[in-house]
Amino acid sequence: MADIFDEMNESEFETVTMTAEDGTEVEFSIIDNVACGGERYLLVVETEWIDDDEAEALILKETSINTDDVTYALVEDDGEFDRVAELFAQKSADYEMKID
C-alpha cells in the first residue's frame, strides 16, 4: 500500500471521511501527519473550511488498518493531545498552532 504522505502536492490535500454516531459523514482534509510512540496521527480540517485561516483543526489517531480501510478516532485524552499537538507545532511553520 502506498503511503499517502510521501508525495503530497501542496495545492491538494488527501482526505478522510468520518462518520458521526448519527450517520452523517464529514470530509476532512489532511494537513499533516506525525508518528509518536508507534502511533500515527493526522492533523485535519473540515474540507469545506480548508481555505479559512481561522479554521479549527482536529487531531485524529489511527486506530486500525484493514486491507481497504483505515479507522481513525478523535484524540480526547488531554495529555496525549498536548503531546501530539506540540509535535505538529514543532514540525511545520506552514500553519499556526494554538492549543486551547
C-alpha positions, 0 to 999 in steps of 0.5 A, a space after each residue: 500500500 502506498 503511503 499517502 504522505 510521501 508525495 503530497 502536492 501542496 495545492 491538494 490535500 488527501 482526505 478522510 471521511 468520518 462518520 458521526 454516531 448519527 450517520 452523517 459523514 464529514 470530509 476532512 482534509 489532511 494537513 499533516 501527519 506525525 508518528 509518536 510512540 508507534 502511533 500515527 496521527 493526522 492533523 485535519 480540517 473540515 474540507 469545506 473550511 480548508 481555505 479559512 485561516 481561522 479554521 479549527 483543526 482536529 487531531 485524529 489517531 489511527 486506530 486500525 488498518 484493514 486491507 481497504 480501510 483505515 479507522 481513525 478516532 478523535 484524540 480526547 485524552 488531554 495529555 496525549 493531545 498536548 503531546 501530539 499537538 506540540 509535535 505538529 507545532 514543532 514540525 511545520 511553520 506552514 500553519 499556526 498552532 494554538 492549543 486551547 
